[in-house]
């Protein structure tokens, strides 16, 4: 897919929710509400994606030459402790986090010779990469009224091999993505977001009563860390008669014994004609353990 490696998205939605912009330099707009995807950019420079439902910033770069060539990139990521978007679209706020990621892979591992022989053949383009992500987050949790709140820290990481391909089919094009790997995670999405109030000072006898307290964002419930086995797939259908509308059918799952789940969903995105990674915006609807999740995405590229 030469000439369409970075994503073009409009940031109008950032203003509508009053939230900061999110930068995704290595992933596409085909995201579920948690920001996960199996489709990564090809021929990318730098890009910006705003996912209303998984608010975080990701600033980086992904390089890829034409034809069969080395692919590499890096990111610096972060996430605010609280925001309007997560209050509206999720059950609770995610904790503040900071981290980074790096990618290395190859462009056109199989399509290179095919493209030289027949540009309109079955396999138009493909790319494979290994994506490593590290994040650190800190927060407090409370379990019962008889135990003090505990400060928690998660050093999370994810190692995710991915393969993407653009395929010709009768009446449409298919953008396929598959990724499966290993990660260190926790069960915060199952805990209840809460405000933890710690008294600091109370008024003395004989004066107007008052109390000074410190408030921190935290979670209520039994917190635990675990290893996960993320498995993501995307099948993006691009009708040749309507090439600016893309339909994404995706799955998100965890194959590990603990915190196992399977999530399926669909998305509708607007893209530049015949350039399925230059997405102008869209939304996706998924079901995780019977609970619907909705994601809106918008942004631009440069």
N, C-alpha and C positions, 0 to 999 in steps of 0.2 A: 504494500500500500504506500508507494512512494509519494511524497508530497503531502501526506496527511498524518504525520506522526504526532503532533501536539493537538490538544483539545481546545476548541473554541467554544466558550460558554459565556452567556450574558450574566452579569452580576446584579441584575435588577432585584433579584430575590433577596440579596443580602440586605438591601435597604428596607425591604418590606418587613423583615423580621427584626431589624435593628441589631444585627449580630455581626461579628467580625468576619472577614473573608477567609476562606479555607483554600490552601494551596496543595494540590496533588500533582506532583511532577512525574510520577511513574505509573499511576493507575488511571483507568478510564472513568468515564461518567456512568458506566453501567454498574451501579452500586445498589446494594440493598441498604436498609435503614442503618445498619451497623457499620457501613462504609466498606464492606468486604466485596471483592470481585475476583474473577479469574482472568480478566482481560487487562493487559498492560499495554501501554503505548508503544508504537513503533515509529521510527524516524522522528523522535521527539526532541525538542529543545527544552523549553520550560512551559509549564501550563498551570492554569488555575481552575480548580473545581470547588464549588460551594455545595456541600451536602447539608441541607437544613437539619436532617435528623441525626447526624453524627458529627457535631460541630467540633472541628479541630483544624489546625493549620499544618500544611506540609509543603515546605519550600525546597525545591531541588532541581535536578537536571538529569536527563536521560539522553545518552548519545548513541546514535546508530548510523552507520554509513549505508550507502546503497549496495544492493547485491548482497552476497554472503559476506558478513563482516561481524566484528566484535560489537557487542552491546554492553554498555555499562552505565551506571547512574548512582546517584546518592540523594538523600533527603535529610532535612532537619524537621522534626515534628514536635507539636505541642498541643495542649488542650486546656482551655480555661476551666476553672473550678465550677462555675455556674453560668448559665446563660438562658435566654428566653427560648431558644430553639429546643433545647432538651426538655425544658419545662412543658412545652406544648406537645412535642412529638414523642416523648419517651416517658416511661413510668417514673424515672428518677434521674438526677444528674450524675454524670460520670465524674470521677475525681480528676483533679488537675494532674497533668502528665507532661513529660518532656522526653524526647528520644530522637532516634534517627534510623535510617535504613540505607541499604546499599544493594545494588543489583548487578549481576554480570550474566551474560548469555551470548547468544548468537542469533543474528538475523538471517533469514532464509536458509535454515539448515536443510530443508527438503525442496523448497520451491525455487532455489537459485537456478539450477540447470533447467527446470521446467519452464521458468519464465523466459529464459533465453531461447527456448525452442518454440513456445507457444504462449504469448502473453494472455490469451483468452482461454487457457486450459482450465482444468478442474481446480487445481490448487493455484490461486493467484499470488498468495504471499503467506509467509508464516514466520514466527519468531519464538524462541524459547529462552527462558532466563531462570536464574535462581535469585530469589528475593529474600533478604534477611532484614528483619526489623527488631529494634530494641526500644523499649519504653520504660520509664520509671514513674510511678505514681505513689503519692502518700495521702493518707486519709485516716479518719477515726471510725471505729465501729463500737456499737454498744449491743449487749446481748440481753441482760436482765437488770432489774433494779438493784440487785445485790452485788453487782460487779462493776468496777470502774470502766469507763470507755478505754479502749485500747488503740494506740497508734499503730497503723499498719503501713507496710511498704511492699509494693509489688515491683520486682524487676522482671518485666515481661519480655519475651522474645518470640519471634516466629521465623522459621525457616520454611520457605514456600517455593518449591519448583513449580513453574507454570509453562504451559504451551498454548499458543494462540495461532489461529489460521483463518485466512479468508478464502472461501470456497465458492466457486460458481455452481449454481443449480438451476434447473428449469424454472424460469420466471422470477427468480430471486437470487440474492447472494447471501451467504451464511458467514457470520463472524463467530467462530467457535473458540471457547476458552475452557481450559481445565487446569486445576491447581490442587495439590495435596501436599501436606507437610506436617510439621510438628511445632507446637507452641507451648509456652508457659502462661497460664491464665488463672482466673479466679471466678468466683460465683457472684460478683457484685450485681449483675443484672437480675439476680433473684432476690436481692435484699431490698429493703425499703429505704429510700432516701429520707434523711431526717436532719433536723438541726439539733446539735448537742450544745446545751447551755451550761457553762461552768461558772458558778458564783465566785466573784473576786472580792467584793466588799459589801458589808451590810451596815445600815445606819445604826448609830448608837441610841440608847434610850434617852428620851427627852427632846429629840429633834424630829422634824418631819421625816417619816420613814422613806427610805430609798434603798435600792440594791444595785450594785454594779456587777455585770456579768459579761462573760465572753462567749460569743456564739461562733461555732464552727460547723461546716457542712460535714455530715457523716452518714452512716448507714446503720440500720437496725436489723440484727439477725446474726446467725452463726456464719462467720466468714471463714472461707477455706481456699487454699490454692490447689491447683491441679495441673496436670499435663493434658493438652488437647491434641487432637489429630484433625485439623481443619481440612475439609474437602469442598471445593467450590467448582461449579460448572456454570457456563453461560452459553446459550444458543441465541444469537441475535439474527433475526430474519429481516432482510432489507429487500422489499419488493422492487423489482426493476421498473415496474410501472409507476411506483411511488417512492423513489430512492431517498427522499428526505425524511421519511418516517421509518424508524427502526423499532422492532418489537423484540424484547429480551425475555426469554424464558430461562430461569435460573434456579439453582439449588444451592443452599448453604447448609453444611452439616458438620458435626463433630463426631468422628468415629471412635474416640477414646471411650473407655469403660465409664469414667465419671463425666458428669455434665453432658451426656450424649444427647444429641438432638438432630432432627432433620427439618429443614425449612425449604419451602418452595415458593416461587413467586413469579410475577410477570411485571414487565416494565414497558413503557412507551416513551420514546425519545425522538427529538427532532435533530437531524444532522444535515450537514452539507451533502448535496447529491453525490453519490458514489464515493463518499469519504466518511465511512462509518465511525472513525475515531474522532472526527471533528463534530462533536455533539454540541448543539446549542442549548439543550436543556431537556428535562423530562422528569418522570416520576416512576416509582416502582411500588408495588404492593406485594407483601409477603405474609406468610403465616408461619409463626414459630411456636411450636407446642400449643397450637390452637389459638394463639393470640395474633391479631393482624398488626403489621408494622408498615408505615408509609414513609417513603423517602422522596424528597424533592431535590433536584440537582440543577445548578446553573453556574456559569462562569465564563472565562475566556482564555485565549492562549497568546503567547508572544514569543 
